[in-house]
Every structure is written in structure tokens, then in C-alpha cells.
């Protein structure tokens, strides 16, 4: 098994930019689907004329005039808020948007009504009417292998799940550029590790690789604290190795 490489920077300098681009389209499709894009940014500080990287505490004062700050994109996420009670039939809206969303709709929604199937509804508390789909989560290779995807996704889910009855995802490899995933055993191992990361947030397998999380569950809030402690541990490890 391949050990993760050391983190390329202070993980406490990671932050998220969550945005929704409203095209002001007065269409049933736009009323049903909201695409939320998330940029994962790393704040890098450089000191002096040679621009040597430093940590946030590397300067004697917080407003050191010799420091420059740059936000660098090191990952991205895509979420969809699917409104089941407005616009068009949500099943067909998801089918039109992408193959991945269509596969999720086939498992969770009734194509006749666009609502959750009876079987899915029985497993969910009624805390809202929408569906939040975690469609894609990607980090640059140097940031992988430390559990940061789950840490960051947890924060995004917490901010976007208001009014949702369920959060769904389909764990799996989204970056197919890695040349080391040619062996089937390695592919399966990485996929299993990804699924384990989402299960740590409270997602549970439902059917056909679709996992569900109920916003009414206490799992996510409890794990959010654990994720933040994990981030603090990673920061401590990084500072110890960088000193």
C-alpha cells in the first residue's frame, strides 16, 4: 500500500469559496436544479524578495510588509440542490443535466412524480423537501491521502443542506489521470478508501453505489467536530515536520 506524501503546505490555510452562478433563466430546469461550485483554496504566504514560503506564524507581525499572500486553487467540488417541489419533474431534470445525476435519480426518485420513491421516503425524516447531491470532489494529488476531502466536504454539506431531506453521493474515483491505478486491486483499494471517507461523515450505502445521509441525523454534526480535530492534528504534524 502506498503511503501518502507529506502535505505540501499548512492545512489550516485551506479555505473554501462556495458560489452559485444564477443565470436568471426563467425556466423549469433552472428552478429545479441549482449547481453550486466550490473552490478549495490554499493561502500561501511568501516572505522577502526571494518569496520564500512561510507559515501564517512565520513572520514577527501579522501585517509584515515583506510578506505577500496568494490564494492558490488546490481542488474543487460540485454540488447540486435539487428542488423536488418546484420547476419540472426532478427525475427528468437530473437526467437532462448529466449521466451521473441520472444514475442517482434512477435510484432515489420516482420518474412519474419526480419525488422520492416510497422506499426512500420510509428511510428519511421529513426535515425538508430538496435533495442535495455531492456530485464531484477533487483535490490536487499532493493534498490527497490525508482525509482532507472528507474534512472539507463536511463543511460544504453543513452550509448547503438546509431545506434538504437527504444528501446523496456515489463514492468513486473522479480523477482518472493517475497512472498508478492500472491494477484492479489498487483501483478497488482506492475506491474503498473513498467510500470509507464518506461513511465517516454519516453516509450509508443505499443501493447501486448511491449513499444517503439524513440531515436530521446527529452523525454529521458529531463528525464535523471530529473532522476539525483531524485538521488541527494535520496542522500540528505539518508544523513539526516543517520546523
NURO-823087 format. One record per residue: residue number from 0; x, z, y of N, C-alpha, C in turn. Coordinates in nm, 3 decimals. Layout:
BEGIN
ATOM     k       n.u       n.w       n.v      ca.u      ca.w      ca.v       c.u       c.w       c.v
ATOM   NUM         X         Z         Y         X         Z         Y         X         Z         Y
...
//
This chain:
BEGIN
ATOM     k       n.u       n.w       n.v      ca.u      ca.w      ca.v       c.u       c.w       c.v
ATOM     0     0.084     0.000    -0.119     0.000     0.000     0.000     0.088     0.000     0.125
ATOM     1     0.054    -0.081     0.222     0.132    -0.095     0.344     0.102     0.020     0.440
ATOM     2     0.206     0.088     0.487     0.189     0.195     0.584     0.171     0.135     0.723
ATOM     3     0.083     0.194     0.806     0.065     0.141     0.941     0.191     0.159     1.025
ATOM     4     0.216     0.065     1.112     0.330     0.074     1.202     0.302     0.177     1.309
ATOM     5     0.407     0.230     1.373     0.385     0.325     1.483     0.303     0.260     1.593
ATOM     6     0.222     0.341     1.660     0.142     0.288     1.770     0.231     0.233     1.880
ATOM     7     0.191     0.124     1.944     0.275     0.061     2.047     0.266     0.130     2.183
ATOM     8     0.178     0.228     2.197     0.163     0.296     2.325     0.080     0.421     2.310
ATOM     9     0.066     0.494     2.419    -0.010     0.619     2.421    -0.158     0.588     2.397
ATOM    10    -0.217     0.634     2.286    -0.358     0.601     2.258    -0.456     0.666     2.356
ATOM    11    -0.413     0.772     2.425    -0.502     0.833     2.523    -0.519     0.746     2.647
ATOM    12    -0.438     0.641     2.659    -0.450     0.547     2.771    -0.543     0.430     2.737
ATOM    13    -0.606     0.435     2.621    -0.706     0.334     2.588    -0.837     0.366     2.660
ATOM    14    -0.906     0.265     2.706    -1.039     0.285     2.764    -1.122     0.159     2.741
ATOM    15    -1.252     0.172     2.766    -1.347     0.067     2.732    -1.415     0.013     2.857
ATOM    16    -1.437    -0.119     2.858    -1.517    -0.181     2.963    -1.636    -0.248     2.895
ATOM    17    -1.754    -0.189     2.912    -1.876    -0.234     2.846    -1.958    -0.315     2.946
ATOM    18    -1.995    -0.437     2.908    -2.064    -0.522     3.004    -2.174    -0.603     2.937
ATOM    19    -2.275    -0.633     3.018    -2.385    -0.720     2.974    -2.402    -0.828     3.079
ATOM    20    -2.387    -0.953     3.038    -2.397    -1.066     3.129    -2.540    -1.119     3.129
ATOM    21    -2.615    -1.088     3.233    -2.755    -1.128     3.241    -2.764    -1.263     3.313
ATOM    22    -2.799    -1.366     3.238    -2.810    -1.499     3.295    -2.939    -1.523     3.371
ATOM    23    -3.025    -1.419     3.379    -3.153    -1.429     3.449    -3.240    -1.539     3.391
ATOM    24    -3.229    -1.558     3.259    -3.309    -1.659     3.192    -3.444    -1.598     3.154
ATOM    25    -3.548    -1.655     3.204    -3.682    -1.607     3.174    -3.733    -1.676     3.048
ATOM    26    -3.671    -1.637     2.933    -3.708    -1.696     2.805    -3.734    -1.586     2.704
ATOM    27    -3.818    -1.610     2.605    -3.842    -1.511     2.500    -3.714    -1.472     2.425
ATOM    28    -3.622    -1.569     2.404    -3.496    -1.541     2.335    -3.414    -1.439     2.413
ATOM    29    -3.403    -1.459     2.545    -3.325    -1.367     2.629    -3.390    -1.231     2.637
ATOM    30    -3.525    -1.226     2.632    -3.595    -1.098     2.635    -3.576    -1.020     2.506
ATOM    31    -3.548    -1.090     2.397    -3.537    -1.025     2.266    -3.396    -0.979     2.237
ATOM    32    -3.297    -1.060     2.270    -3.157    -1.031     2.237    -3.074    -1.001     2.361
ATOM    33    -3.005    -0.890     2.358    -2.906    -0.858     2.461    -2.768    -0.853     2.395
ATOM    34    -2.676    -0.934     2.443    -2.540    -0.932     2.391    -2.452    -0.848     2.483
ATOM    35    -2.395    -0.741     2.427    -2.307    -0.651     2.503    -2.164    -0.673     2.457
ATOM    36    -2.077    -0.705     2.552    -1.935    -0.727     2.523    -1.853    -0.607     2.567
ATOM    37    -1.757    -0.571     2.485    -1.672    -0.455     2.511    -1.527    -0.500     2.507
ATOM    38    -1.455    -0.475     2.615    -1.311    -0.499     2.618    -1.239    -0.366     2.595
ATOM    39    -1.147    -0.365     2.501    -1.063    -0.247     2.476    -0.935    -0.267     2.557
ATOM    40    -0.914    -0.178     2.652    -0.801    -0.192     2.745    -0.702    -0.079     2.726
ATOM    41    -0.574    -0.112     2.742    -0.470    -0.010     2.739    -0.401    -0.008     2.875
ATOM    42    -0.403     0.108     2.935    -0.342     0.124     3.068    -0.193     0.152     3.052
ATOM    43    -0.115     0.056     3.097     0.031     0.067     3.084     0.091     0.095     3.221
ATOM    44     0.178     0.192     3.224     0.249     0.226     3.346     0.396     0.189     3.330
ATOM    45     0.452     0.131     3.435     0.593     0.094     3.435     0.659     0.158     3.557
ATOM    46     0.780     0.208     3.537     0.848     0.281     3.643     0.975     0.207     3.685
ATOM    47     0.992     0.197     3.814     1.116     0.142     3.867     1.118    -0.009     3.869
ATOM    48     1.228    -0.062     3.924     1.238    -0.206     3.943     1.251    -0.282     3.811
ATOM    49     1.293    -0.210     3.706     1.307    -0.277     3.576     1.179    -0.269     3.494
ATOM    50     1.076    -0.205     3.549     0.945    -0.195     3.485     0.955    -0.139     3.344
ATOM    51     1.023    -0.026     3.332     1.033     0.039     3.203     0.904     0.115     3.174
ATOM    52     0.844     0.095     3.055     0.718     0.164     3.023     0.735     0.315     3.022
ATOM    53     0.635     0.385     3.074     0.635     0.531     3.072     0.496     0.577     3.037
ATOM    54     0.485     0.702     2.990     0.354     0.760     2.963     0.294     0.806     3.093
ATOM    55     0.167     0.849     3.086     0.097     0.893     3.208     0.163     1.014     3.270
ATOM    56     0.240     1.089     3.190     0.309     1.206     3.245     0.458     1.181     3.264
ATOM    57     0.496     1.053     3.261     0.637     1.020     3.268     0.697     1.026     3.407
ATOM    58     0.613     1.034     3.512     0.661     1.042     3.648     0.642     1.184     3.700
ATOM    59     0.718     1.218     3.798     0.712     1.353     3.851     0.583     1.381     3.926
ATOM    60     0.522     1.279     3.982     0.394     1.295     4.052     0.296     1.189     4.005
ATOM    61     0.167     1.220     4.014     0.065     1.128     3.966     0.060     1.000     4.049
ATOM    62     0.098     1.012     4.179     0.093     0.894     4.267     0.233     0.840     4.296
ATOM    63     0.318     0.841     4.194     0.455     0.794     4.209     0.455     0.651     4.263
ATOM    64     0.524     0.630     4.374     0.526     0.499     4.439     0.607     0.397     4.361
ATOM    65     0.689     0.442     4.266     0.770     0.350     4.187     0.699     0.299     4.063
ATOM    66     0.578     0.349     4.039     0.503     0.311     3.919     0.404     0.199     3.950
ATOM    67     0.393     0.109     3.856     0.288     0.007     3.862     0.198     0.027     3.740
ATOM    68     0.070    -0.003     3.756    -0.028     0.017     3.649    -0.093    -0.116     3.616
ATOM    69    -0.106    -0.144     3.487    -0.167    -0.268     3.442    -0.258    -0.239     3.324
ATOM    70    -0.380    -0.292     3.328    -0.471    -0.281     3.215    -0.459    -0.406     3.129
ATOM    71    -0.421    -0.386     3.003    -0.398    -0.497     2.911    -0.504    -0.494     2.801
ATOM    72    -0.567    -0.608     2.774    -0.667    -0.616     2.669    -0.600    -0.610     2.532
ATOM    73    -0.641    -0.514     2.449    -0.582    -0.499     2.316    -0.688    -0.507     2.206
ATOM    74    -0.811    -0.540     2.244    -0.917    -0.553     2.144    -1.049    -0.587     2.210
ATOM    75    -1.147    -0.611     2.127    -1.280    -0.643     2.179    -1.386    -0.604     2.077
ATOM    76    -1.508    -0.588     2.124    -1.624    -0.561     2.038    -1.743    -0.640     2.092
ATOM    77    -1.835    -0.670     2.002    -1.960    -0.734     2.040    -2.076    -0.659     1.974
ATOM    78    -2.171    -0.619     2.055    -2.292    -0.551     2.006    -2.414    -0.630     2.052
ATOM    79    -2.520    -0.623     1.974    -2.648    -0.682     2.012    -2.756    -0.574     2.010
ATOM    80    -2.828    -0.564     2.121    -2.951    -0.485     2.123    -3.066    -0.582     2.099
ATOM    81    -3.138    -0.560     1.990    -3.246    -0.649     1.950    -3.378    -0.577     1.976
ATOM    82    -3.456    -0.631     2.067    -3.585    -0.570     2.101    -3.693    -0.627     2.009
ATOM    83    -3.751    -0.541     1.929    -3.850    -0.585     1.831    -3.992    -0.589     1.887
ATOM    84    -4.008    -0.541     2.010    -4.142    -0.529     2.066    -4.162    -0.615     2.191
ATOM    85    -4.074    -0.710     2.215    -4.092    -0.797     2.330    -4.024    -0.931     2.306
ATOM    86    -4.059    -1.029     2.387    -3.999    -1.161     2.370    -4.058    -1.232     2.250
ATOM    87    -3.971    -1.287     2.166    -4.016    -1.363     2.050    -3.996    -1.280     1.923
ATOM    88    -4.036    -1.336     1.810    -4.013    -1.275     1.680    -3.863    -1.250     1.662
ATOM    89    -3.824    -1.122     1.646    -3.682    -1.086     1.644    -3.609    -1.147     1.526
ATOM    90    -3.678    -1.165     1.414    -3.614    -1.225     1.297    -3.562    -1.364     1.330
ATOM    91    -3.647    -1.445     1.393    -3.607    -1.583     1.422    -3.514    -1.590     1.543
ATOM    92    -3.522    -1.492     1.632    -3.426    -1.487     1.742    -3.286    -1.462     1.689
ATOM    93    -3.273    -1.374     1.590    -3.143    -1.346     1.530    -3.095    -1.464     1.448
ATOM    94    -3.187    -1.532     1.380    -3.150    -1.650     1.301    -3.093    -1.758     1.391
ATOM    95    -3.150    -1.772     1.510    -3.105    -1.877     1.602    -2.971    -1.841     1.666
ATOM    96    -2.945    -1.712     1.683    -2.824    -1.670     1.755    -2.697    -1.691     1.673
ATOM    97    -2.696    -1.649     1.547    -2.575    -1.665     1.466    -2.605    -1.641     1.319
ATOM    98    -2.517    -1.690     1.234    -2.532    -1.670     1.090    -2.521    -1.523     1.054
ATOM    99    -2.428    -1.452     1.121    -2.410    -1.310     1.091    -2.536    -1.229     1.123
ATOM   100    -2.597    -1.256     1.240    -2.719    -1.185     1.276    -2.834    -1.222     1.183
ATOM   101    -2.838    -1.348     1.142    -2.943    -1.391     1.050    -2.933    -1.315     0.918
ATOM   102    -2.812    -1.295     0.868    -2.794    -1.221     0.742    -2.843    -1.077     0.756
ATOM   103    -2.820    -1.017     0.873    -2.869    -0.881     0.897    -3.022    -0.881     0.904
ATOM   104    -3.078    -0.979     0.973    -3.224    -0.988     0.984    -3.290    -1.006     0.847
ATOM   105    -3.226    -1.084     0.759    -3.283    -1.106     0.626    -3.296    -0.977     0.547
ATOM   106    -3.209    -0.882     0.574    -3.211    -0.755     0.501    -3.308    -0.655     0.564
ATOM   107    -3.317    -0.655     0.698    -3.387    -0.547     0.768    -3.525    -0.583     0.821
ATOM   108    -3.550    -0.709     0.852    -3.671    -0.746     0.924    -3.766    -0.830     0.842
ATOM   109    -3.893    -0.817     0.875    -3.998    -0.899     0.815    -4.009    -1.029     0.894
ATOM   110    -3.987    -1.145     0.831    -3.990    -1.271     0.906    -4.127    -1.303     0.965
ATOM   111    -4.232    -1.247     0.910    -4.366    -1.274     0.961    -4.393    -1.200     1.091
ATOM   112    -4.346    -1.075     1.100    -4.377    -0.992     1.216    -4.258    -0.971     1.309
ATOM   113    -4.135    -0.986     1.256    -4.016    -0.956     1.335    -3.988    -0.808     1.346
ATOM   114    -4.064    -0.726     1.276    -4.044    -0.581     1.277    -3.964    -0.539     1.155
ATOM   115    -3.924    -0.412     1.151    -3.857    -0.360     1.032    -3.951    -0.374     0.912
ATOM   116    -3.893    -0.405     0.797    -3.975    -0.407     0.676    -4.025    -0.266     0.647
ATOM   117    -4.128    -0.257     0.566    -4.183    -0.125     0.531    -4.078    -0.039     0.464
ATOM   118    -3.996    -0.101     0.379    -3.893    -0.026     0.307    -3.791     0.034     0.403
ATOM   119    -3.750    -0.044     0.504    -3.654     0.006     0.602    -3.720     0.114     0.688
ATOM   120    -3.843     0.091     0.729    -3.913     0.187     0.816    -3.924     0.324     0.751
ATOM   121    -3.942     0.325     0.619    -3.955     0.452     0.549    -3.828     0.536     0.557
ATOM   122    -3.715     0.472     0.582    -3.588     0.544     0.586    -3.548     0.587     0.728
ATOM   123    -3.626     0.546     0.827    -3.588     0.569     0.966    -3.690     0.657     1.037
ATOM   124    -3.640     0.751     1.115    -3.728     0.828     1.201    -3.765     0.741     1.321
ATOM   125    -3.883     0.767     1.375    -3.927     0.685     1.488    -3.876     0.747     1.618
ATOM   126    -3.758     0.704     1.660    -3.696     0.754     1.784    -3.681     0.642     1.886
ATOM   127    -3.730     0.526     1.855    -3.719     0.410     1.942    -3.772     0.290     1.868
ATOM   128    -3.763     0.175     1.929    -3.816     0.054     1.865    -3.714    -0.056     1.845
ATOM   129    -3.599    -0.045     1.909    -3.500    -0.153     1.905    -3.401    -0.135     1.790
ATOM   130    -3.324    -0.239     1.767    -3.218    -0.239     1.667    -3.087    -0.269     1.737
ATOM   131    -2.986    -0.186     1.713    -2.852    -0.210     1.767    -2.764    -0.260     1.654
ATOM   132    -2.705    -0.378     1.673    -2.618    -0.437     1.571    -2.475    -0.437     1.622
ATOM   133    -2.388    -0.370     1.548    -2.244    -0.376     1.576    -2.193    -0.503     1.508
ATOM   134    -2.176    -0.609     1.586    -2.152    -0.741     1.530    -2.004    -0.767     1.499
ATOM   135    -1.915    -0.720     1.587    -1.773    -0.750     1.567    -1.688    -0.645     1.638
ATOM   136    -1.586    -0.599     1.568    -1.489    -0.504     1.625    -1.350    -0.552     1.587
ATOM   137    -1.267    -0.580     1.687    -1.133    -0.632     1.660    -1.031    -0.563     1.749
ATOM   138    -0.921    -0.519     1.689    -0.807    -0.465     1.763    -0.686    -0.553     1.736
ATOM   139    -0.599    -0.564     1.834    -0.474    -0.636     1.813    -0.396    -0.570     1.699
ATOM   140    -0.323    -0.648     1.618    -0.254    -0.595     1.500    -0.172    -0.467     1.522
ATOM   141    -0.096    -0.453     1.634    -0.017    -0.330     1.649    -0.100    -0.202     1.659
ATOM   142    -0.230    -0.215     1.691    -0.315    -0.097     1.707    -0.397    -0.066     1.582
ATOM   143    -0.382    -0.145     1.478    -0.462    -0.125     1.358    -0.399    -0.024     1.264
ATOM   144    -0.482     0.027     1.174    -0.433     0.114     1.068    -0.431     0.262     1.101
ATOM   145    -0.482     0.300     1.218    -0.479     0.440     1.260    -0.619     0.499     1.279
ATOM   146    -0.722     0.424     1.246    -0.857     0.473     1.261    -0.913     0.462     1.402
ATOM   147    -0.845     0.387     1.488    -0.889     0.378     1.628    -1.017     0.296     1.643
ATOM   148    -1.041     0.200     1.554    -1.163     0.121     1.565    -1.287     0.210     1.556
ATOM   149    -1.285     0.305     1.463    -1.398     0.398     1.449    -1.409     0.489     1.570
ATOM   150    -1.296     0.535     1.621    -1.296     0.622     1.739    -1.361     0.552     1.857
ATOM   151    -1.322     0.429     1.882    -1.371     0.354     1.998    -1.516     0.308     1.978
ATOM   152    -1.548     0.260     1.858    -1.684     0.215     1.831    -1.784     0.329     1.844
ATOM   153    -1.743     0.448     1.806    -1.830     0.565     1.817    -1.875     0.586     1.961
ATOM   154    -1.783     0.569     2.054    -1.817     0.587     2.195    -1.914     0.480     2.243
ATOM   155    -1.893     0.355     2.199    -1.981     0.247     2.242    -2.122     0.267     2.184
ATOM   156    -2.131     0.301     2.057    -2.261     0.323     1.994    -2.338     0.432     2.067
ATOM   157    -2.269     0.540     2.101    -2.335     0.652     2.170    -2.396     0.606     2.302
ATOM   158    -2.330     0.513     2.371    -2.378     0.467     2.501    -2.488     0.361     2.490
ATOM   159    -2.492     0.287     2.380    -2.587     0.176     2.370    -2.708     0.205     2.281
ATOM   160    -2.709     0.316     2.210    -2.814     0.336     2.110    -2.943     0.394     2.165
ATOM   161    -2.949     0.431     2.292    -3.072     0.486     2.349    -3.187     0.387     2.333
ATOM   162    -3.299     0.433     2.281    -3.413     0.347     2.261    -3.409     0.269     2.131
ATOM   163    -3.306     0.292     2.050    -3.293     0.220     1.923    -3.338     0.308     1.806
ATOM   164    -3.400     0.246     1.711    -3.444     0.317     1.591    -3.338     0.313     1.482
ATOM   165    -3.251     0.215     1.489    -3.146     0.201     1.388    -3.026     0.131     1.448
ATOM   166    -2.908     0.163     1.391    -2.784     0.092     1.421    -2.738     0.030     1.290
ATOM   167    -2.700    -0.097     1.295    -2.661    -0.168     1.173    -2.523    -0.231     1.189
ATOM   168    -2.454    -0.243     1.077    -2.327    -0.317     1.076    -2.306    -0.373     0.936
ATOM   169    -2.215    -0.468     0.926    -2.178    -0.527     0.797    -2.026    -0.523     0.788
ATOM   170    -1.971    -0.416     0.729    -1.826    -0.398     0.728    -1.753    -0.514     0.660
ATOM   171    -1.642    -0.553     0.718    -1.561    -0.658     0.658    -1.456    -0.706     0.755
ATOM   172    -1.364    -0.783     0.706    -1.254    -0.836     0.786    -1.308    -0.943     0.879
ATOM   173    -1.281    -0.929     1.009    -1.324    -1.030     1.106    -1.208    -1.116     1.154
ATOM   174    -1.085    -1.064     1.145    -0.968    -1.142     1.184    -0.906    -1.202     1.059
ATOM   175    -0.923    -1.332     1.039    -0.875    -1.398     0.918    -0.736    -1.458     0.936
ATOM   176    -0.666    -1.419     1.043    -0.536    -1.480     1.072    -0.421    -1.411     0.998
ATOM   177    -0.447    -1.294     0.939    -0.338    -1.220     0.874    -0.297    -1.290     0.745
ATOM   178    -0.169    -1.320     0.734    -0.118    -1.391     0.617    -0.095    -1.297     0.498
ATOM   179    -0.101    -1.166     0.522    -0.073    -1.073     0.413    -0.197    -1.048     0.327
ATOM   180    -0.314    -1.101     0.369    -0.437    -1.076     0.296    -0.469    -1.190     0.200
ATOM   181    -0.365    -1.246     0.137    -0.386    -1.356     0.044    -0.421    -1.304    -0.095
ATOM   182    -0.371    -1.186    -0.131    -0.401    -1.130    -0.263    -0.539    -1.066    -0.262
ATOM   183    -0.616    -1.089    -0.367    -0.752    -1.038    -0.375    -0.754    -0.886    -0.369
ATOM   184    -0.657    -0.820    -0.434    -0.654    -0.674    -0.435    -0.632    -0.619    -0.294
ATOM   185    -0.546    -0.684    -0.217    -0.520    -0.639    -0.080    -0.642    -0.663     0.008
ATOM   186    -0.707    -0.776    -0.012    -0.829    -0.807     0.063    -0.936    -0.700     0.037
ATOM   187    -0.955    -0.667    -0.089    -1.055    -0.566    -0.126    -1.017    -0.429    -0.070
ATOM   188    -0.888    -0.397    -0.071    -0.845    -0.267    -0.020    -0.874    -0.254     0.129
ATOM   189    -0.844    -0.358     0.205    -0.867    -0.354     0.349    -1.017    -0.347     0.379
ATOM   190    -1.096    -0.425     0.307    -1.241    -0.420     0.327    -1.297    -0.281     0.297
ATOM   191    -1.247    -0.221     0.190    -1.293    -0.087     0.154    -1.254     0.015     0.260
ATOM   192    -1.135    -0.001     0.318    -1.092     0.090     0.423    -1.177     0.075     0.548
ATOM   193    -1.215    -0.049     0.581    -1.302    -0.073     0.697    -1.437    -0.006     0.675
ATOM   194    -1.494    -0.024     0.555    -1.623     0.038     0.524    -1.613     0.190     0.531
ATOM   195    -1.502     0.245     0.484    -1.483     0.389     0.489    -1.481     0.439     0.634
ATOM   196    -1.421     0.360     0.723    -1.418     0.399     0.863    -1.557     0.407     0.923
ATOM   197    -1.644     0.310     0.891    -1.780     0.313     0.943    -1.862     0.423     0.877
ATOM   198    -1.837     0.450     0.751    -1.907     0.560     0.685    -1.871     0.694     0.748
ATOM   199    -1.750     0.704     0.802    -1.709     0.829     0.867    -1.793     0.858     0.991
ATOM   200    -1.859     0.755     1.047    -1.945     0.774     1.164    -2.088     0.807     1.124
ATOM   201    -2.120     0.795     0.995    -2.255     0.821     0.950    -2.328     0.700     0.897
ATOM   202    -2.264     0.582     0.902    -2.326     0.462     0.843    -2.335     0.480     0.692
ATOM   203    -2.447     0.434     0.634    -2.465     0.441     0.490    -2.507     0.303     0.438
ATOM   204    -2.453     0.263     0.322    -2.488     0.130     0.269    -2.637     0.123     0.238
ATOM   205    -2.698     0.013     0.280    -2.840    -0.008     0.251    -2.857    -0.117     0.145
ATOM   206    -2.821    -0.240     0.180    -2.832    -0.349     0.083    -2.754    -0.470     0.133
ATOM   207    -2.694    -0.542     0.040    -2.624    -0.668     0.070    -2.521    -0.651     0.182
ATOM   208    -2.443    -0.544     0.174    -2.335    -0.514     0.269    -2.386    -0.484     0.410
ATOM   209    -2.513    -0.455     0.425    -2.565    -0.407     0.553    -2.571    -0.255     0.547
ATOM   210    -2.510    -0.192     0.646    -2.505    -0.045     0.655    -2.595    -0.001     0.770
ATOM   211    -2.660     0.113     0.754    -2.750     0.165     0.855    -2.709     0.304     0.901
ATOM   212    -2.733     0.329     1.029    -2.713     0.460     1.089    -2.837     0.492     1.171
ATOM   213    -2.892     0.610     1.151    -3.009     0.652     1.229    -2.963     0.727     1.353
ATOM   214    -3.005     0.685     1.472    -2.969     0.758     1.594    -3.021     0.901     1.594
ATOM   215    -3.123     0.929     1.511    -3.177     1.064     1.504    -3.090     1.157     1.421
ATOM   216    -2.997     1.101     1.345    -2.909     1.182     1.262    -2.807     1.257     1.347
ATOM   217    -2.769     1.374     1.301    -2.667     1.451     1.370    -2.526     1.406     1.333
ATOM   218    -2.517     1.315     1.235    -2.385     1.274     1.187    -2.300     1.216     1.299
ATOM   219    -2.360     1.129     1.380    -2.281     1.059     1.482    -2.228     1.157     1.586
ATOM   220    -2.312     1.249     1.632    -2.267     1.344     1.734    -2.158     1.435     1.679
ATOM   221    -2.175     1.477     1.554    -2.072     1.561     1.493    -1.942     1.484     1.476
ATOM   222    -1.953     1.359     1.432    -1.833     1.280     1.411    -1.768     1.238     1.542
ATOM   223    -1.846     1.232     1.649    -1.788     1.199     1.778    -1.683     1.303     1.818
ATOM   224    -1.715     1.430     1.793    -1.617     1.535     1.819    -1.495     1.520     1.731
ATOM   225    -1.517     1.486     1.604    -1.404     1.467     1.513    -1.319     1.348     1.556
ATOM   226    -1.384     1.241     1.603    -1.311     1.122     1.648    -1.224     1.154     1.769
ATOM   227    -1.277     1.234     1.860    -1.200     1.270     1.979    -1.082     1.360     1.943
ATOM   228    -1.101     1.446     1.844    -0.988     1.528     1.797    -0.883     1.438     1.731
ATOM   229    -0.929     1.337     1.660    -0.836     1.242     1.599    -0.755     1.171     1.705
ATOM   230    -0.819     1.133     1.814    -0.749     1.066     1.923    -0.643     1.159     1.983
ATOM   231    -0.677     1.287     1.998    -0.580     1.384     2.051    -0.461     1.399     1.956
ATOM   232    -0.488     1.397     1.826    -0.379     1.406     1.728    -0.287     1.285     1.736
ATOM   233    -0.347     1.167     1.750    -0.267     1.045     1.761    -0.182     1.047     1.887
ATOM   234    -0.238     1.102     1.995    -0.163     1.111     2.119    -0.043     1.204     2.101
ATOM   235    -0.067     1.319     2.035     0.043     1.412     2.010     0.152     1.351     1.926
ATOM   236     0.112     1.276     1.821     0.211     1.211     1.735     0.289     1.106     1.811
ATOM   237     0.218     1.029     1.894     0.287     0.925     1.970     0.387     0.986     2.067
ATOM   238     0.348     1.092     2.137     0.439     1.154     2.233     0.560     1.216     2.164
ATOM   239     0.538     1.272     2.045     0.650     1.332     1.972     0.750     1.224     1.929
ATOM   240     0.698     1.107     1.888     0.788     1.000     1.843     0.854     0.930     1.962
ATOM   241     0.789     0.934     2.080     0.843     0.864     2.197     0.943     0.949     2.274
ATOM   242     0.942     1.078     2.247     1.032     1.168     2.324     1.175     1.166     2.268
//
